Amino acid sequence: MAPVIKEFIIDCFDASNTKASMFFTLEMLAYVIFAVVWGSLSDKCGKRKPFIVFGFGGSAVLCGAYHKFNTEG
């Protein structure tokens, strides 16, 4: 899955390999850090679905932000 996402970023946003790799690395780093936080919060709340939807939504926002900042520079 990871190589597909990187190629998607390169193709859709006309990004360089370095920028796509940096974006993917930062996204995965945030995932690793916040998986523990969101996991413990979802265990306390007893609901997982809102946290999963929030995570996918955050990823979509990051992709959109990358596109916006890539076209301005």
N, C-alpha and C positions, 0 to 999 in steps of 0.2 A: 504494500500500500504506500509506503513512504516514497519510493522512487516515482510513483505515479503522481503524487501530490507535488513533488518538486518539478516534474515536467509540466504539470498543469499550470503552475505559477509562471514558469518560463514562457510557455506558449500563450497563455491568456493575458498576462500583464507585460509581456515583452521585457522580462527581467533578465539580467545576466545570471549565469550559473552561481556566482558568488552571492548575489543578493538573494536568490531563491534559497540557497543553502543556509544563509544567515537567518532568513525568515523562518525556515523550517526548524532550524536548531533552537531559536528562541521560543517558538511555539511548543516544541517538545519539552524544553526546559521548564516552561510555565506549567505544562501538563504534569510533569513529574512532581514539581513543588506543590501545586494546588490539589493534586489527587489525594494527598493525605488530609489536607484541610477540608475539602468538600466531602471526602469519604466519612470523616468523623462527624461533620455536621449532618450529613444525610442519615447516619446511624442514630444520632440523637433525635432527629425529627421523625424518623421512621419512614421517610419517603425518599425514593431515589429519582423518580421521573423528573421533578422540577430541576434537580441539579444536573441531570443529563441534558435536558433541553437548554438550560442556561449555558452549559459548556459548549454545545454545538453552536448556540447563538453567538457566544463570545468569539469562537473561531471564525464564524462568518463575518463578524464585525472587523476582526483583524485582517481578513483577506480584503475586505472593502477598503479599510484604511490603507493597506499596502498599495492598492491600486490608486487611491487618491493621492498619496504622497509620492508615488512613483511618477505620476503624470505631471505633478507640479514642479518637480526638480529637473 
